[in-house]
């Protein structure tokens, strides 16, 4: 593999990474905690895009904190799993190119 091939491959990888980042940002993951007392939505980059808190939880600070922590953790797991599967899919779509392997 010569330098031009390597350069083109790296450009392609960068383009794919940017495309993946855009695709992830467009996805939304929603979770509920406490039987729907807390509803949290995050995008594929892990940014919170919506949060609904039932008024009945406002009188119990400790319960509200526990429910929020649970919702945030569940949403983060969903985002991480999606990012991993998307990255694996991106690598697979590159046809198994290995710049460090033998021709």
C-alpha distance (Angstrom), angle and dihedral (degrees) to the residues before:
residue distance angle dihedral
X1 . . .
X2 3.78 . .
X3 3.80 127.8 .
X4 3.83 94.4 -96.9
X5 3.80 91.5 54.4
X6 3.80 90.6 48.6
X7 3.81 91.6 48.1
X8 3.81 92.0 50.3
X9 3.80 90.8 48.1
X10 3.80 92.0 50.7
X11 3.81 90.8 49.1
X12 3.79 89.3 51.2
X13 3.79 91.4 49.6
X14 3.81 90.7 50.4
X15 3.81 91.2 49.9
X16 3.81 90.3 49.0
X17 3.81 91.0 49.3
X18 3.81 91.3 51.9
X19 3.81 90.7 47.2
X20 3.81 90.2 49.8
X21 3.81 91.6 49.9
X22 3.81 90.7 51.9
X23 3.80 91.8 47.2
X24 3.81 91.4 49.7
X25 3.81 92.4 50.1
X26 3.80 89.9 53.9
X27 3.82 93.9 55.9
X28 3.79 121.6 87.9
X29 3.78 126.7 -155.1
X30 3.80 120.1 -165.5
X31 3.79 127.7 -165.5
X32 3.77 134.1 -179.7
X33 3.77 126.8 -149.1
X34 3.78 130.3 -169.1
X35 3.77 93.6 20.3
X36 3.79 92.1 -55.9
X37 3.81 98.7 -39.7
X38 3.81 87.4 120.1
X39 3.80 123.0 35.0
X40 3.79 117.7 -175.4
X41 3.80 128.4 -177.8
X42 3.79 124.4 -168.7
X43 3.77 132.4 177.2
X44 3.80 124.2 -122.7
X45 3.80 90.6 -89.6
X46 3.81 91.0 59.2
X47 3.81 95.7 -106.5
X48 3.81 116.5 142.5
X49 3.80 109.5 -117.3
X50 3.81 100.5 170.2
X51 3.80 138.6 12.8
X52 3.79 128.7 -175.7
X53 3.80 120.0 -172.1
X54 3.81 119.2 -171.8
X55 3.80 111.1 -128.4
X56 3.79 92.1 -128.1
X57 3.81 90.0 70.4
X58 3.81 93.9 57.2
X59 3.80 93.5 81.3
X60 3.83 93.2 57.0
X61 3.80 109.9 57.1
X62 3.81 95.3 -179.6
X63 3.81 93.3 51.4
X64 3.81 90.6 46.8
X65 3.80 91.1 52.1
X66 3.82 92.2 49.4
X67 3.80 92.3 48.5
X68 3.83 92.4 47.8
X69 3.81 92.4 48.5
X70 3.81 90.3 50.0
X71 3.79 93.0 49.0
X72 3.80 93.3 46.7
X73 3.81 92.6 48.4
X74 3.81 92.5 47.8
X75 3.81 91.5 48.8
X76 3.81 92.0 48.2
X77 3.82 90.8 52.2
X78 3.81 90.6 51.9
X79 3.80 91.7 49.8
X80 3.83 92.9 47.6
X81 3.80 92.4 49.3
X82 3.80 90.9 49.0
X83 3.81 92.5 47.9
X84 3.80 91.2 50.7
X85 3.79 94.3 48.4
X86 3.82 91.1 45.2
X87 3.81 91.7 50.6
X88 3.80 91.4 48.4
X89 3.80 89.0 49.3
X90 3.80 90.5 50.5
X91 3.81 91.5 52.0
X92 3.78 90.9 48.0
X93 3.80 91.6 51.5
X94 3.80 89.8 56.6
X95 3.79 88.3 71.3
X96 3.79 94.8 -113.0
X97 3.79 93.3 -68.6
X98 3.76 111.5 -179.6
X99 3.81 113.9 -170.5
X100 3.78 90.9 -167.8
X101 3.78 98.9 48.2
X102 3.77 130.9 87.2
X103 3.79 121.6 -84.4
